[in-house]
Amino acid sequence: MLSAPSATDTIQIKEDRSFPAILITAAACVFRHFRYFPPSNEKIDRGKSGIVKKYTIMKTDHLAKEQKMECINIMPCLDIKDGSVVKGIHFVDLKNAGDPVEQALFYEREGADELAFLDITATIEGRKTTADLVKRVAEAIKIPLTVGGGIGEIYDFERLFTAGAEKISVNTAAFRDPGLLKEAADAFGRERIVVAIDAKKTNSFPSGYELYINGGRTPAGKDAVEWARRAAELGAGSLLPTSIDTDGTKDGYDLILTKSIAEASGLPVIASGGAGTLEHLYLGATEGKATTLLAASIFHFRELSIYQVKHYLRERGLPVRMQFTETQGV
């Protein structure tokens, strides 16, 4: 089993002739990771309503060139129910997987690039995502936090951004009220809006996948890939497709679903649902065309470490950020 890099390992890496190339790639990755956020000396205008106004981002030739070296992000997912992290199979049979804040801190130390916080029963229970818990998690970590669950109106976006979310993931409300998606993108910037797409295989639609809402419990009667295309037009900045068929099985991502949504939308896609091996993660990026790899079970139950994942992806030729703390675990 691979272990965390020691001080000796660090010295050996620096002596390797390939280190300058690795350093350049890492710098480009870091630049991409933070380029959507305002510079430290830029004030964020919340206006009288408290709603953050959209950032003005200038496109340059440097950005266009750098996009060709896009890093693969690793995103552990905290599925939240009753204040605890849980994980199930096919969106049901949930098992407790620990405290959200403790898990968040652990993943940041391990080298996670981003973190997802999904209140998986908020919508079906007709309640809002708990902002207090989001705030506790956001204050404990420095990596970007994507929050989803229980979004129903523009105020919910404002409330969770204020609590510390970097991005908001929305599914049911966006489908029921497409105007809300456009309003949120205009108010906060589309780069902060993620549309989650829960889907199941079917023969009823051209793509072979039907969109599901209400936490994956209700068929929406809509082609999932067509909805991805429409969400991109309405203002989504990235998409989070999850195959209900593969969720929690550890049999691998649904690569056809992920790739189809990436190609149809032209947006960055987060692969989700079914990762169980290092090869699954690699295929999510290469065959699935995902720019971010989300996983839960393999991380929560310590079957794989983020270091192992990143080391494996880098060995297979994919650019990743190899940042870890001294206390990083295996």
C-alpha positions in Angstrom: 0.0 0.0 0.0 1.3 3.5 -0.9 2.1 5.8 2.0 2.3 9.6 2.3 5.5 11.3 1.0 8.1 11.8 3.8 10.6 14.6 4.1 13.2 12.3 2.5 10.7 11.6 -0.4 10.4 15.4 -0.9 14.2 15.8 -1.2 14.4 13.0 -3.7 11.7 14.5 -5.8 13.5 17.8 -5.9 16.6 16.1 -7.1 14.7 14.4 -9.9 15.4 16.0 -13.3 11.6 15.9 -14.1 10.8 18.1 -11.2 10.7 21.4 -13.1 8.1 20.0 -15.5 6.0 18.8 -12.5 6.4 22.2 -10.9 5.2 24.0 -14.1 2.2 21.7 -14.4 1.3 22.1 -10.7 1.5 25.9 -11.1 -0.8 25.8 -14.1 -3.2 23.6 -12.1 -3.3 25.9 -9.1 -3.9 28.8 -11.5 -6.9 27.1 -13.0 -8.2 26.1 -9.6 -8.5 29.6 -8.4 -9.0 31.7 -11.5 -12.7 32.0 -11.1 -12.4 33.6 -7.7 -11.9 37.4 -7.2 -8.3 38.7 -6.5 -7.6 39.2 -2.8 -7.8 43.0 -3.2 -11.1 42.9 -5.0 -14.2 43.8 -2.9 -17.3 41.7 -3.3 -20.4 43.9 -3.7 -23.3 42.3 -2.0 -25.6 45.3 -2.5 -28.6 46.1 -0.2 -30.1 42.7 -0.7 -26.9 41.0 0.4 -26.8 39.0 -2.9 -23.3 38.7 -4.3 -23.1 40.3 -7.7 -21.5 38.4 -10.6 -17.8 38.7 -10.9 -16.4 40.2 -14.0 -13.7 37.8 -15.4 -11.4 38.9 -18.2 -10.5 36.3 -20.7 -6.9 36.2 -21.9 -4.7 34.2 -24.2 -3.0 32.8 -21.1 -6.3 31.2 -20.0 -6.9 29.7 -23.4 -3.5 28.1 -23.4 -3.7 27.0 -19.8 -7.0 25.2 -20.3 -5.2 22.6 -22.4 -3.4 21.5 -19.2 -6.5 21.2 -17.1 -5.9 19.4 -13.8 -8.2 16.6 -12.6 -9.8 17.5 -9.3 -10.5 15.0 -6.6 -13.7 15.7 -4.7 -14.8 13.6 -1.7 -18.5 13.8 -1.1 -20.2 14.2 2.2 -23.8 12.9 1.8 -25.6 14.4 4.9 -28.6 13.1 6.7 -29.7 14.1 10.2 -26.4 16.0 10.6 -24.2 13.0 9.9 -22.3 11.7 6.9 -24.0 8.7 5.3 -23.5 6.4 2.4 -25.8 4.0 0.7 -26.4 2.0 -2.5 -28.7 3.3 -5.3 -29.6 6.3 -3.0 -31.0 4.0 -0.3 -29.8 1.7 2.5 -27.9 4.4 4.2 -25.0 3.8 6.6 -23.4 6.3 9.0 -20.0 7.4 7.9 -18.9 9.9 10.5 -19.0 13.5 11.6 -19.1 16.1 8.7 -16.5 18.5 10.2 -14.1 15.7 11.1 -14.4 14.1 7.7 -13.9 17.5 6.0 -10.7 18.2 7.9 -9.4 14.7 7.2 -10.0 15.1 3.4 -8.3 18.5 3.4 -5.3 17.1 5.1 -5.3 14.3 2.6 -5.0 16.7 -0.3 -8.6 16.9 -1.6 -9.1 19.7 -4.2 -12.7 20.3 -3.4 -15.4 19.0 -1.1 -19.1 18.3 -1.8 -21.7 18.7 1.0 -25.0 17.2 -0.2 -28.0 17.2 2.1 -29.6 14.2 0.4 -33.0 14.3 2.1 -33.7 18.0 2.4 -35.8 18.3 -0.8 -37.9 15.2 -0.2 -38.5 16.3 3.5 -39.5 19.8 2.3 -36.9 21.6 4.3 -33.8 23.8 3.8 -30.2 22.7 4.0 -28.9 23.4 7.5 -26.8 26.6 7.1 -25.3 26.2 10.5 -23.7 22.9 9.6 -22.5 24.2 6.3 -20.9 27.1 8.1 -19.1 24.8 10.6 -17.7 22.8 7.7 -16.7 25.8 5.6 -15.0 27.5 8.6 -13.0 24.4 9.3 -11.4 24.0 5.8 -9.9 26.2 3.1 -10.7 24.1 0.0 -13.8 25.0 -2.0 -17.0 23.6 -0.7 -20.0 22.8 -3.0 -23.3 22.6 -1.2 -26.6 21.0 -2.4 -30.0 20.0 -1.2 -33.2 21.8 -0.3 -32.6 24.7 -2.8 -36.0 26.2 -3.7 -35.5 30.0 -4.2 -32.9 32.6 -4.8 -32.7 33.3 -1.1 -31.4 29.8 -0.6 -28.4 30.5 -2.8 -27.7 33.7 -0.9 -28.1 32.0 2.5 -25.6 29.1 1.7 -23.1 31.4 0.0 -23.1 33.5 3.1 -22.6 30.4 5.2 -19.4 29.7 3.3 -20.3 27.7 0.2 -18.1 28.3 -2.8 -20.6 26.7 -5.2 -24.2 25.7 -5.0 -25.6 22.4 -6.5 -29.2 22.4 -7.5 -31.4 19.7 -9.1 -35.2 19.6 -8.5 -35.7 23.4 -8.2 -33.8 24.0 -11.4 -35.9 21.6 -13.3 -39.2 22.8 -11.9 -38.2 26.5 -12.4 -35.6 27.0 -15.1 -35.9 30.7 -14.5 -34.4 30.2 -11.0 -31.2 28.8 -12.6 -30.8 31.8 -14.9 -31.5 34.2 -12.0 -28.9 32.5 -9.8 -26.3 32.5 -12.6 -26.9 36.2 -13.3 -26.8 37.1 -9.6 -23.8 35.1 -8.4 -21.9 34.1 -11.6 -22.4 30.9 -13.5 -19.1 29.5 -12.4 -20.6 29.1 -8.9 -23.7 27.2 -10.1 -23.7 23.4 -10.4 -26.6 21.5 -11.8 -26.9 18.0 -10.4 -28.4 15.4 -12.8 -29.6 12.2 -11.2 -30.3 9.7 -14.0 -31.4 6.1 -14.6 -31.1 4.0 -17.7 -34.2 3.7 -19.8 -35.4 2.9 -23.3 -37.9 5.7 -23.2 -35.6 8.6 -24.3 -33.1 9.0 -27.1 -30.1 9.2 -24.9 -31.0 6.1 -22.9 -31.3 8.0 -19.6 -34.1 9.6 -17.8 -33.7 12.5 -15.3 -34.8 11.9 -11.7 -35.7 14.6 -9.2 -36.5 14.7 -5.4 -33.3 13.0 -4.3 -33.5 10.4 -7.1 -36.9 9.2 -6.1 -39.2 10.8 -8.8 -38.8 10.3 -12.6 -39.0 13.7 -14.3 -40.2 12.5 -17.7 -37.2 14.2 -19.3 -34.2 13.0 -21.2 -31.2 13.5 -18.9 -28.8 14.5 -21.6 -31.2 16.9 -23.2 -31.7 18.5 -19.8 -27.9 18.9 -19.4 -27.8 20.8 -22.7 -30.7 23.0 -21.6 -29.1 23.6 -18.2 -25.9 24.8 -19.9 -28.0 27.3 -21.9 -29.7 28.6 -18.8 -26.5 29.4 -17.0 -25.1 26.3 -15.3 -21.3 26.5 -14.8 -20.7 22.8 -14.3 -22.7 19.6 -14.1 -22.9 16.8 -11.6 -24.3 13.7 -13.3 -24.9 10.7 -11.0 -26.1 7.3 -12.2 -28.6 5.9 -9.8 -27.9 2.5 -11.3 -24.3 2.6 -10.2 -24.4 4.7 -7.1 -22.7 3.1 -4.2 -22.0 -0.2 -6.1 -18.3 0.5 -6.5 -18.6 -1.1 -10.0 -17.4 2.0 -11.7 -18.9 5.3 -13.0 -21.5 5.1 -15.8 -19.0 6.4 -18.4 -21.6 6.6 -21.2 -23.8 8.9 -19.1 -20.9 11.1 -18.0 -19.4 11.4 -21.4 -22.7 12.1 -23.1 -23.5 14.9 -20.7 -20.0 16.4 -21.0 -20.2 16.4 -24.8 -23.8 17.6 -25.0 -23.3 20.5 -22.6 -19.7 21.6 -23.3 -19.4 22.2 -19.5 -17.0 20.9 -16.9 -18.5 17.6 -15.5 -18.1 16.0 -12.1 -18.1 12.2 -12.4 -20.2 10.6 -9.7 -21.7 7.3 -8.6 -19.9 4.0 -8.5 -16.2 4.6 -8.2 -14.6 1.6 -6.5 -11.0 1.2 -7.8 -8.2 3.4 -9.1 -9.0 2.3 -12.6 -12.6 3.5 -12.3 -11.3 7.0 -11.4 -8.9 7.0 -14.3 -11.6 6.0 -16.7 -13.9 8.7 -15.3 -11.4 11.3 -16.5 -10.3 9.7 -19.7 -13.4 7.9 -21.1 -16.0 9.8 -19.2 -14.4 13.2 -20.0 -14.9 14.4 -16.4 -12.7 17.2 -15.0 -13.6 16.4 -11.4 -13.8 12.9 -9.9 -16.3 12.6 -7.0 -16.3 9.6 -4.7 -17.7 8.7 -1.3 -17.5 5.1 -0.1 -13.9 4.4 -1.0 -12.8 7.5 0.9 -15.2 7.4 3.9 -14.3 3.8 4.7 -10.6 4.3 4.0 -10.4 1.8 1.1 -8.3 4.3 -0.9 -6.5 7.5 0.1 -6.5 10.6 -2.0 -2.7 10.3 -2.2 -3.1 6.9 -3.7 -5.6 8.2 -6.2 -3.5 11.2 -7.3 -0.3 9.2 -7.4 -2.0 6.6 -9.7 -3.5 9.3 -12.0 -0.2 11.0 -12.3 1.6 7.8 -13.1 -1.0 7.2 -15.8 -0.2 10.7 -17.3 -3.0 12.8 -15.9 -2.2 16.2 -14.3 -3.1 16.5 -10.6 -2.1 18.6 -7.7 0.1 16.7 -5.3 -0.4 18.8 -2.2 -0.5 17.0 1.2 0.2 17.9 4.8 2.6 16.2 7.2 -0.4 14.5 8.9 -1.9 13.0 5.8 -3.0 9.5 6.2 -3.0 6.5 3.8 
